[in-house]
């Protein structure tokens, strides 16, 4: 490789690395409570001076943070931290691990088992009714193409907890739902309905222990089918 090409690559790597450090420094403003979600970032020239970087590097970092849903730019008004955490960082991480089906399933099990115990405390009567409707929809479906209702069932439970951090993580994991579903060679609708009903009953009774056990049984069943352990 010619020397000038090597120099260009070296400069590009250093600039990218520097932009990543700038991203971390900006996020650190949140982590150290110097700024809060929804707060406006310092003006561009002030940030350049604070961080000791060039304008192109700062703008590259801001663009990256915006793509992750961490900041948002308002025309003629500056850059702000978003008020609610976005699911985009989790989606980005998940896309890098998209072929690790077992890892995705285990991550989902870990998160959803915790979510469902909180849902037993927080879920509303309206959400319980919506949950029951998805069970009826699966049960009365004439074929095994009930994936959308299965997905909705788990979305309702996740949203009932009303925690934007966990919601973002769960939404990202459920994006892999279709890919995970394709790994299932045959379906057992009756078992799915039975599992969902048990989870629903635990939530309706506001019983975290019963709900946890029912969800664990369901997710273990799904895991074993996807990984062809049964």
C-alpha positions in Angstrom: 0.0 0.0 0.0 1.3 3.4 -0.9 2.3 5.7 1.9 -0.3 8.4 1.3 -3.1 5.7 1.3 -1.8 4.4 4.6 -1.8 7.9 6.0 -5.4 8.5 4.9 -6.6 5.3 6.5 -4.6 6.1 9.7 -6.2 9.6 9.9 -9.7 8.2 9.3 -9.3 5.6 12.1 -8.0 8.3 14.5 -10.9 10.6 13.6 -13.5 7.9 14.1 -11.9 6.9 17.4 -11.9 10.6 18.4 -15.6 11.0 17.5 -16.4 8.0 19.6 -14.6 9.6 22.6 -16.6 12.8 22.0 -19.8 10.7 22.0 -18.8 9.2 25.3 -18.0 12.6 26.8 -21.4 14.0 25.8 -23.2 11.0 27.2 -21.2 11.4 30.3 -22.9 14.8 30.9 -26.0 12.8 31.5 -24.4 10.0 33.5 -22.8 12.5 35.9 -26.0 14.5 36.2 -24.5 17.7 34.8 -27.4 17.7 32.3 -30.7 15.9 32.4 -32.9 14.3 29.7 -34.5 17.1 27.7 -31.8 19.6 28.5 -30.1 21.6 25.8 -26.4 20.9 25.1 -23.9 23.8 25.2 -23.5 25.7 21.9 -21.3 24.1 19.2 -18.3 26.4 19.8 -18.4 25.9 23.5 -18.4 22.1 23.1 -15.5 22.4 20.6 -13.6 24.3 23.2 -14.6 22.0 26.1 -13.7 18.8 24.2 -10.7 20.1 22.3 -11.8 18.8 19.0 -12.5 20.1 15.5 -16.0 21.0 14.2 -16.1 18.0 11.8 -15.3 15.6 14.6 -18.0 17.1 16.9 -20.6 17.1 14.2 -19.8 13.4 13.4 -20.3 12.6 17.1 -23.6 14.5 17.3 -24.8 12.8 14.1 -24.1 9.4 15.6 -25.8 10.3 18.9 -28.8 11.5 16.9 -29.0 8.3 14.9 -29.1 6.4 18.2 -31.9 8.6 19.5 -29.9 10.0 22.3 -29.9 13.7 21.1 -32.2 15.6 18.7 -31.3 18.7 16.8 -33.8 21.5 16.5 -33.4 23.9 13.6 -32.1 27.3 14.8 -32.4 26.2 18.4 -29.5 23.8 19.1 -29.2 20.2 20.2 -31.1 18.6 23.1 -30.9 15.4 24.9 -34.1 13.4 24.2 -36.5 13.1 27.1 -37.1 9.4 26.8 -34.5 6.8 26.1 -34.8 5.4 22.6 -34.7 1.7 21.6 -32.2 2.5 18.8 -29.1 1.8 20.9 -30.5 -1.6 21.8 -31.5 -2.3 18.2 -28.0 -1.4 17.0 -26.5 -3.8 19.5 -29.0 -6.5 18.6 -28.2 -6.1 14.8 -24.6 -7.0 15.5 -25.7 -10.2 17.4 -28.5 -11.1 15.0 -27.2 -14.6 14.2 -26.8 -15.5 17.9 -30.3 -16.9 18.3 -29.6 -18.6 21.6 -28.1 -15.4 23.0 -31.2 -13.4 21.9 -33.6 -16.0 23.5 -31.6 -16.0 26.8 -31.6 -12.2 26.9 -35.3 -12.1 26.3 -35.9 -14.7 29.0 -33.8 -12.8 31.5 -35.6 -9.5 30.8 -39.1 -10.7 30.3 -39.1 -12.8 33.5 -38.3 -9.6 35.4 -40.8 -7.6 33.5 -43.7 -10.0 34.1 -43.3 -9.8 37.9 -43.5 -6.0 37.7 -46.5 -6.3 35.3 -48.4 -8.2 38.0 -48.2 -5.1 40.1 -48.8 -2.5 37.4 -51.0 -3.9 34.6 -54.3 -2.1 34.2 -57.7 -3.7 33.7 -57.8 -2.3 30.1 -54.4 -4.0 29.4 -55.6 -7.2 30.9 -58.6 -7.1 28.6 -56.4 -6.5 25.6 -54.2 -9.4 26.7 -57.2 -11.6 26.9 -58.3 -10.6 23.4 -54.9 -11.8 21.9 -55.5 -15.2 23.6 -58.9 -15.5 22.0 -57.5 -14.4 18.6 -54.8 -17.2 18.8 -57.3 -19.7 20.0 -59.9 -19.0 17.2 -57.3 -18.7 14.4 -58.0 -21.5 11.9 -54.3 -22.0 11.0 -51.0 -21.7 12.8 -50.3 -18.2 11.5 -50.9 -16.4 14.8 -47.5 -14.7 15.2 -48.8 -11.2 15.3 -51.1 -12.0 18.2 -48.3 -13.7 20.1 -46.1 -10.7 19.6 -48.9 -8.3 20.7 -49.4 -10.4 23.9 -45.7 -9.9 24.9 -45.8 -6.2 23.8 -48.8 -5.5 26.1 -47.0 -7.0 29.1 -43.8 -5.0 28.4 -45.7 -1.7 28.0 -47.7 -2.3 31.1 -44.6 -1.9 33.3 -44.3 1.7 31.9 -40.5 1.8 32.2 -38.9 3.4 29.1 -35.5 1.7 29.7 -36.9 -1.8 29.8 -39.4 -1.0 27.1 -36.6 0.0 24.7 -34.7 -3.2 25.4 -37.8 -5.4 25.1 -38.9 -3.7 21.9 -35.5 -4.4 20.4 -35.5 -8.1 21.4 -39.1 -8.6 20.1 -37.8 -7.3 16.7 -36.1 -10.6 16.5 -39.4 -12.4 17.1 -40.0 -13.1 13.4 -36.5 -14.5 12.9 -36.8 -16.6 16.1 -40.2 -17.9 14.9 -38.8 -19.1 11.7 -36.6 -21.6 13.7 -39.7 -23.3 15.0 -40.3 -26.4 12.8 -43.8 -27.1 14.0 -46.3 -25.3 16.2 -48.5 -26.4 19.1 -51.3 -23.8 19.3 -53.0 -25.5 22.2 -49.9 -25.3 24.3 -49.3 -21.6 23.4 -52.9 -20.8 24.4 -52.5 -22.7 27.7 -49.3 -20.9 28.5 -50.7 -17.5 27.7 -53.8 -18.2 29.7 -51.7 -19.2 32.7 -49.7 -16.0 32.4 -52.9 -14.0 32.0 -54.4 -15.6 35.1 -51.3 -14.8 37.2 -51.4 -11.2 36.1 -55.2 -10.9 36.7 -54.7 -12.3 40.3 -51.8 -9.8 40.8 -49.6 -12.8 41.7 -45.9 -12.2 40.7 -44.8 -15.7 41.7 -47.5 -17.5 39.7 -46.9 -15.2 36.8 -43.2 -15.7 36.9 -43.6 -19.5 36.9 -46.1 -19.4 34.0 -43.8 -17.1 31.9 -40.8 -19.3 32.7 -42.6 -22.4 31.5 -43.7 -20.6 28.3 -40.3 -19.1 27.4 -38.5 -22.4 28.2 -41.0 -24.2 25.9 -40.3 -21.6 23.1 -36.5 -21.8 23.7 -36.5 -25.6 23.4 -38.6 -25.5 20.2 -36.4 -22.9 18.6 -33.2 -24.7 19.5 -34.7 -28.0 18.5 -34.3 -29.5 22.0 -37.7 -31.2 21.8 
